[in-house]
């Protein structure tokens, strides 16, 4: 008589298959040179685990010691920690257990606005306000302010972060995010709308929070000699760059030398260009030290494209290994784009020019022609919301929302909004990040004529395969044969045009573009 099935006899491979059904494979990530990388790996906020899945994985681990060990990577590969007593205590507990901490490869630090000391009198403000905000409980904000003050005075965050970075021996990716819960959102909304003098009793700011978080994380990484190589700051404050430049210049240079991927997005619009120019030397220090960069993105708010020269930030530096490059919300000449792309023509496989507005005297067809003819390694290009600066300004002067939706057509078959547990302040944050699904690469969605399709994402065939040998495809292409047929009028760009242009740039003929 055969013995009844026993779960303990299952192989490790089968246990992994079971866990994959409960939650995503923790080892799966997006290749750095694929179009999805800059969005999925860095700019997409960490969503909370689905309650049922998190509970299922937890219950699985409670079954026995063997199952507990098998489930560890599914709970601790990606770790998000809040700047709060509870969040830091949890992080302290995790990094005290090496068998858990050794699996952490991505660390997201969720930091709230900081209360300016002496101006945290929320109770007085709410008592003088309208009934609309009567649901806000003053004790909650008082507790937050007191917790923040205690953490900073005792240096608890710095201590725990140092311990964690030392414990995370497999750490690859560090991300700093701005956190805002519903209570904070409502309070900030009340302060913005209020004309009462009591509003001056409260001052919530992101700049000191961003500066403190960046400084403590950087010092912890350096102290621990962390193996990390990727940093993402999708909600950075430009003022913080100036403070960091003065406070920890040596630390910044040392950490930059370890980077292979760097994504920065500055989301404040006030005095942005002036501050960026003032931080130009910091960017030179960082980029000159970051010789191993493979992916780089620097962006600004979509509705406030900066009037900065590319080389004011990038300083004509050439990265030998750069494979994916992205910028967002710049006013540029076509020649600036061409020169930077040409500098990396032998290695660049992905180029994102999101919200780039060409200055008067430049035309997109000249940029596209150079990319198509000279960028032999280019596998994808993203031209989301590109336009001409004059047309862009006219749209905003007429109080029109800028976006492809106003021109017809959907950017993605799967438009996803911000995760509900996050709220980010700033007038432009949603437009910058709620559309990252444009570049999301899913093996379950293969649509030939969308940003998820194979033309946009697939890596080129190996040069040794027969299919990659040069042969003419000019007669089989439905796209324009030359730049003069792109329909570029030098005035504005439609959604349909830029989608066709993306295909045209990478759809070069293998025979006639061989040189």
N, C-alpha and C positions, 0 to 999 in steps of 0.2 A: 504494500500500500504506500503510495507516494505521500510525502510530507506536504502539508498545506503551504502555500506561498508565504515567504517571510521577507518583509521589507529589508531586513538586515543583510540579506544575501544579494541585494541589488548592487551592481557595480557603481563606482564613482561616476562614470559617464552617464549612467541612467539617472542617478541622483541629480546631476547637473541639468539633464534634460527636464526633469520635473521642476526644478527651480527656475529654469528658463520660462516655463509656462506660467509660473507664479509672478515672475518679475523679469525685467530685461537682463540680458547677459551683461554682467559688469565689465567684461573684457571688450565689449563691442564699442568702438568709437569711430568717428569719421576721419578718413584719411586727410592729412593736412592740406593737400593740394586740390581737394574736391570742393565744389562750389558751396557745399553745405557747411564747411568747416567754421568759417568766421561767425555764422549765425548759431549753429547748434552747439558748438563746443564752448563758445564764449559769451555770446550776447543773449542767449536764451536763458531766462531766469530759472533757477532750480525749482521745479514744481514739487509740491509735497507728495509723498508716496500715496497712492490710492489706498484708503483705509483698509479695504478688504485684502489687498495684496500685501500690505505691510503686516497685517495681522496674520495672514496665511504664512508668510515667511517666518514670522515670530513663532507661530505655533509649530511649524516644521522644525525649527531649531530646538524647541522644547521636548521633542520626541525622545531624543537620546543624545549621547555625547557625539557620536559620529555625525548625526544630522546637524547638530549644533555647529560643528566645525565646517561642514559643507555649506551652510547658509551664511557664514560670516561675510564673505565677499559681497553678497547681495545686500547687506545692510550697511557696510562700512567703506565700500569703494569710493563713494561720493558722500562727503560729509558737509552739512551746512550748520553753522553755528551763529547764534544771535549774540550781539553785544548786550548781555543782560546777566543778572546773577544766575538764573536757571541755565541759560545757554552756556556760560563759562563753566559752571559746575558740571554739566553733562560732558563738555569737552574734556575737562580735567579727568573725569572718571574713565572716559574712553581711552585717552592717551596714557592712562596708568596701566592699561592692559595691553601689553605688546602684541598678543595674538590677535587683537582687534585692530590696533593702530597700524600694524604693518600692511594692512590691505588698503588703506586710504591713499587714493591717487589724485583726487580732486577735492580741494577745500574751498568752500564758499563762506565768506565772512559777511554776515548781514548786520549792517550798522544803521541805527536810527539817527534822526536829527538830534543834535545836542542842544540842551537848554543852556543859554548864556546865564552864568551865575549872577544872581541878584535880580533876574528878570524871568522868574518862573512862577509868578503869582497867578496861576490859572484860576484859582477859586474866586478871586476878586473880579476877574474879567467875566467869568461865567455868570456870576451873580448879577452883574450889570447888563447882561446880554439879553437876547430875545429868547422866546420859548422854543424857537426852532432847534436850539442846541441844548435844550433842557435835559436831554438824555445823557449828556456827557457827565461823567462822575469825576469831580475834582480830585478825589482821593487817588484815582488811577494815575493822573498826571503828577500829583505830588510824589507818589511812590516811584514813578519813573525818574523824576528829577533827583530824588534822594539816592536811588540805586546808581544812577550815572555818576553823581558826585562821589559816592563811596568807592565805586570801582576805580575811578581816576585817582582819588587820593591814596588809595591803598596799592595802586599799580597791579590790581588783580588780573586785568586783561593782559598786560605785558607778561606777567609770570606764566599764566596759563598758555598763552600763545607760544612762548619760548619752549615750554614743556611739550606742547603739541607738535611743533615743527621738528623737534628732535626725535619725537616718537614716530612721526610719519616718514619712515625710511623709504617708502615707495612713492612719495609725493611727486606729482608731475605738474599739476595745474592749480594755481591760486587765483581766486576771484574775490573782489571786494564789491559789494552791492549795497545800495541804499534801501533800507527797510522802512516802510511806513504802514502801520496798521490802520484800521478803520477809525479808531479814536483820534489818532494823530492827524489823519486826513481831514476829519471834521473840524478839529481845532484850528488847523492851518486855514481851512476854508473860512471859518468864522473870523479869524484875524484879518484875512484879506478883505472881507466884506464889511468889517466893522469900522465905523467912524467914531467910536467911543474913545475917549482918552485912556480908558483902562487897557486898551489893546497894547499900549506901550509897556505894560507890565510883563509881557511875555515876549521872549525872543528865542525862536527855534531856528537853528542854522545848520546847514549841511557842511559848510566849509571847515569848521573846526573838527567835525566828526570825520570827514574825509581825510584831513591832514593827520589826525591822531591814528586812525585805523591804518592808513598807509605806512606811517612811520613805525608803529608797533609791529605790524606784520613784517615789514622789511627788516627791522632789527632782529626779529625772531628768526627769520629765514637765514640771515647772515650768521647769527650766533650758533645756529644748529648745523650750519654747513649743509643746508637742505639740497637734495638732488633735483628740486623743482626746475622746470625749464619753460613754463608757460605762465603768463600773467595777463589777467583780464580786468579792466576797469571800465565797464560800460556806463558808469554814472559818475565820472570824475568831475571835480570842480577845478576850474582854471586857476583860481586863487591858491588852491592847495599846491599846484605845481610850483608856484613862486616860493611858497613857504618851504616845500621840500628841497628846492634848489639851495636855499640858504642853510637849512638845518642838517641835512644828511647827504651832502654831495658825494662823499666817498662811498657810503653805503650803496647809493644808487648805481654808481659805476661798477662796483663789484658784483652786484646782483644782475645788472644788465649783461655782463659777460657770460652769464649762464643761460640766457634766454634763447629759445628757438622760436617762440611765438609771443607776440605782444599785441594786445588789442586795447586801445584807449578811445573812449568817447567822452567828450566834454559837453555836458548838457546845460550849462548856464550860458545865457546870452549877454549878460551885462559886461561891458568892457572886454569882451572876449578876445578881439583881435589885439588890443593893447596888451593884455596879459599874455597871450601866446607869443607875441614878439618879445616881451620881457623874459619869457621862459625859453627863448631860442637857444641860449647857451646850454640849458639843461637838456634839451632834445639832442644837441650836438654831443654832449657827454654820453648820454644814454645810447644813441644810435652808433656812435663811434666804438663804444665798448661792446655792443651787441653784434659781434662779428658773425655769430652763428644763426642769425635770424632766418627762419624759413617762412614764417607767416607774419604779416604786419598790417595793422589797420589803425588809422587815426581819423576820427570823425567828429562832427559838430551837429547841432540841431538842424533838422531839415529845413525849417522855415527861416533859419538865420545863417545862410551860407557865408563863410568867412572870406574876406578879401585879403588873403594871404598868399604869397608865392609859395609854391611847393618847397623850394629849397630854403625858405626861411625856417622850415621845420626839419626837412630831411638833409639839408646841407650837402647835396650832391654825393652822398655816401653810396657806395656800391656794396651790396651784400652778395657774397659769392654763392650762397645757398638759398636765396629767396625764391620761393615757389608760389606763394599767394600774397597779393598786395591789394589793400583796399583803402579807399578814402571816401568820406561822406561830407556833403555840404561844403563845397569849396567853390569860389569863383576863380576860374583859371583861363589861361590861354591854351590853345590846342598844342602849342609847341612845348609847354611845360609838361603836359601829359606824355607827349611823344618822347621827349628826352629821358624822362624817368623810366618809361617802359623799355626804351631802347637800351638803357644802361643795364637792364636785367633780362635782355632778350634771350640769352642762352639758358636761363633757368626758370623763368616765370611761366607758370602753368595756369594761373588763375588771376584775373584782374577785376576788381570791383570799383566802379566809378559811380557810386550811388549819390544822387542829388547834386551832381556836379553841374555847374552853370558856366557855359563858355562866355568869355568876355567878347565885346564887340571887336570885330576884325578876324575872329576865328570861326571855323566851321567844323562841325562834327564829321563831315565826310573826309576831311583831311586826317583827322585823328584815326578814324576807322580804317582808312586806306593804309596808314602806317602800321597799325596793329595787324591787319590781315597779311600784309606783305612782308613784315619783318619779324613778327613774333612767332617763330617756328614751333615753339614748345607749347603755345597757348591752347589749353583745352576748353576754357570757358571764360566768358566775360559777362559781367552784370552791369547793365546801364539803367537801373531803376531810377525813374524820375529825373533823368538828365534833361537839360533844356538849355536855352540861351538866357543869359542874365537879364537882358532887357525885357524879355517876355515874362520871366519869373517875377520881376519887380512890378510889371503891369498887373499881373494876376493878384499879387498881394495888395497893390494900391486899390484894386477894385474889391478887396475883402473876400476874395475867393480862396477856398481851400486848395492847396496845392497837392496833387496826388493823381495817380493814374486813373483812379475811379471816375474823376470828373471828365476824363477824355474817353471813357468807354472801355470796357474790358475789365476782367478780373485778374489781379496779379497772381492768384494762386487758386488751386482747386480746394485748398484746405486752409482758409484764412483763420488764423488763431489769434485770440486776444490775449491780454495779459493774464497770467495766472491769478485767480481771484484772491489769493491770500496776500498778494503784493499790490501796493499802490505806490506810484512814483510821482513826485511833484514835478512841476515844470511844465510849461505849456506845450512842449513838443515831444515829451517822452513817449507817449503812446504811438505817435506817428513814426518814431524811430524804431520801436521795438515790437510793436504788435504785428509787424508784417515779416518777421524773420522766417515765417513758413515759406516765403518765396524761394529760399535757397535750401530748404530742408530736403535731404536726400533719403528717400525711403525705398527699400527694395519692394515694398508692397504697392508702390505707386510708380508706374512707368508710363507716362503720357508723352508721346513723341514731340508734341509742339508746346510744351510748357516747361517751366524752369525745373520741374522734377524729371523731365524726360532724359533719355540717354544722350542726346546731342549735347545737353548742358552739363552732364555730370561724368560721363564715362571717361576713364583714362584711355589715352591713345594706345593702339595696338603695338605690340613689340616690333621693332624694326626687322626682326628675323622672320616674321610671319609673312606669308604670301600676300595677305590682304593689304598689307601696308606698303607694298611696293608701288612706286609712282605710276599712276595711270590717270588719264584725263577724265574728269567728272563734270566738266563745264556744261555739256549738253544735257546732263541729267538733273541739273539744279534748277529749282523754280525761283531762286533768289536772283537779284540783279547781277549782271555779269561784271559791272564796274561801278566805281564810285559815283559817276555822273547819273546813274540810274537809281540811286538810293533815295531820291526824293527829298534831299536835304535842302530846305529853302533858306537856311541861315537865320530863321526867325523864331521857330518853335519846333518842338518834337512831340509827336503823338505817341500814344501807347503802342499802336500797331507798328509804327515805324521802328521804335527802339527794339521791339521784340524781333523784328525782321533783321535789324542791324546786328543784334547779338548772334543770330545764326550766321549771318554773312561773314562776320569777322573770323569765326572759327571754321567756316565751311569752305576754306580755300582749296583750290584744285591741287592735288598732290604733285601733278606733273608740272603745271605752269607756275606754281609757287615754290618749286623746289629750291630756288636760289634766294 
